[in-house]
Amino acid sequence: MHFLPNNIDDYAVNHTEEEPKLLQELNRETWQKVLIPRMLSGSYQGRVLAMISKIRNPKTILEIGTYTGYSALCLAEGLQKKGVLHTIDINEELTDFQKKYFDKSNYKHQIKQYLGNALDIIPTINDTFDLVFIDADKPNYSNYYHAIIDKMNSGGIIISDNVLWSGKVVEKLDPKDESTKELLKYNKLLKEDKRVETVLLPIRDGLSVSRVV
């Protein structure tokens, strides 16, 4: 979903860093072989994620929702040399796909894959986080936030994807639409929780960046 006019969006993309060759390959194979490839972060958002990670230079990253591994590799670009990225996904069918590209990358030994329910796995990770990326099932966004907020280091960054949800957050709410209902609740939570300061960016399908104070 693009909220900018196409010519402005194209200009922004054309004046943004190119995606690395490995990610070009991953991007292409995702579109060729995986269901719902539009779930991929994509080159422009990927460069945004990589830039935020490089600015923060985290020692520990948590990603909730690996999909095919594209965003994990973008976030890993900012990792400290001895840093680690924990990434969780519930889809067993994508585990080997992810690992193939992780193994091809410079971050092979820094990425830890987890398979299962993130709400069960997060409490078992004996680490605190400098950077968290939430991009999984929308009805659990607030639950994910509550699961990680007390494990965040001071100054840590929480990035939340799809928070504009194709513009549905400003349309009349369908009472049966649990995803939009939850995102409205979640966006309100980020705005009102005094533990974080948040800016919501109209990038692609909406990207919130929250800093732990």
N, C-alpha and C positions, 0 to 999 in steps of 0.2 A: 504494500500500500504506500503510495506516494502522496504527500499532502502539498507539495510544491508543484507549480506548473512544470511541465516536462522540460521546457528549455532551460529553466533555472536549475532543475534537478540534474540535467545533463551537464550543465556548466560546472556545478559543484563536483560531480563525479570526475569530470575531465581535468579538474585542477586538484585532485586528490591523489596521493601516492598509489602506485599500481600494486595490485595484490601479488604476493610472491608466487613463483611458478608452481610450487607444491600445492598451494591453495587453489590455483587455477585448475590444476589436475583434479583435486578433490571436488571442486565446484562442478566441473564437467561430469565426473563420474556419478555424483549425486543425482544430477538431472537425468542421466541416462538410465540409472538402475534402481533408484530408491523412490518409494511412494511419497507423495506430497513434498516434492523437492523445494517448494516455496518456503518451507520451514527453515531452510538454510539462511544463515545470517547474511551471506552475500558479500561482495567485495567492498562496497562503500561502508556498510555498517561494520564489517570486519576491520577495516582500517581505523574506524572510530574506536572500537574495542581495543585494538592494538595500541593506539595512541594513549588512551586512558591508562592502560596497563604500564606502558613505558614511563609515563609521568609519575605514576604511583610507585613503580619499581617494587612490586610485592615479593615477599618471601613465601607467602602462602596464598593460594587462590582456591576457591571452591566454585565449581560450576554445577548448577542444578539443571539438567537437560543437555546431554551431550549431542544428541542426534547423530550426524556423521562425523563430528569432530572438528568442524571448520572453526567454530568460535573458540574452542579450547586452544587450538593452535595459534589463533590471533592473540588471545590473552597470554599465552605462554611467551610471546615475544618480549614481554616486559619483565619476566621472572628474573629474580636474582640468580646468580650462577649456582647456588646450592638450594634454590627454591623448589617448591613442589606445587603441582596443580592437581587437585582432587576433582574428578568429574564423574557425575552420577547419571545413569539413564536406566529406564525400566524396560527398554526394548532389547531383548536378548539377540534378535536377528541382526542388530547393527554393531554388535560388539567387535566382530572380526573386521568389519569395514573400518571402524574407528581405529583399531589397533594397527591396521595396515599403514594408515597414514601417520599415526603417532610414531611408528617404528621408522618411517622414512624421514622424519623430522629431526631437528637438532635437539629436541626436547624429550627424546625417547625415554630417558631414565628419570625424567622429572614429572611425568604424567602418571597418575594412579587412576585406573578405571574401576568403577563400582557399578554393579548390576543389581537393581532392586528399587524399592521404594525409598526415596530420598529422606522422608520423614523418619524412617527406621534407621537409615544409614548415618545421617548427620550426627546423631548423638554418639556414635561409635568412633568417629574420627577424632583422635586425640590431638587436636590442633586448634589454633585460633587463626583467624583469617584477616588478611590485608585487603583482599578483593573478592567479592562474590558476584557471580552472574546468575540471575534467575531467569530461566527461559524454558519452563516446563508447563505442565497442565495448569491452566489459568485458575480453576476453582480452588487451588491450593496455594495461591500466591501469599496470602496473609499467613497461612500456616508455615510456609517456608521462611518467611520473614521472622516470625516469632522463634523458629527453630535456630536461626543463625545470629540474631541480633546480639545475644549475650556471648557469642563466640567471636565477635568482631573486635579487632584491635583498634585502639584510638586512632582516628584519622583514616580508618578503613573505608573502602568504597563499596557500595552495593549498587549494581547495575541491574535494572529490571526491563525486560523486553516486552514488546506488544502492549504497552500500557494505554495506547489509543485505540487499539482493537478495531482497525478499519473504520474509525470514526464513530463506532457504536456508542462510545462513552458520552457523546453529546446528542444522541438521538433518543427518541422515546423508547423507554425500556420495555422489552418483552418480558413479562414476569417469569417465563420459562427459560430465559437465557441466563443460565447460571454463570457462564464465563464473564459476560458483561457486568452482571450484578457484582461478582467478586472483584473485578478490576476497578469498579467505582468505589467499592469499599477499600481496596488496597491503595488506590491513589490518594484517598482521603487519609488513610493511615500514615502514608509517607509525608503528607503535608502537615499533619497535626502532631506526629510523634516528635517530642523535643530531643530525643536521642540522636536524631539525624537532621541534616539540612538537605533539601532536595531541589533539583531543577529537572523539569520534564522537558525533554527535547523532542520536537516533531520530526525526528529522523526515522525514515521508513515507517514502521508501524507504531512508533512511539518508544522512546528510550528514556527511562528515569535514571538519573545519577544521584545517589544519596551518599552524603559523607557523614560518618559517625563522629559526633562532636566529643 
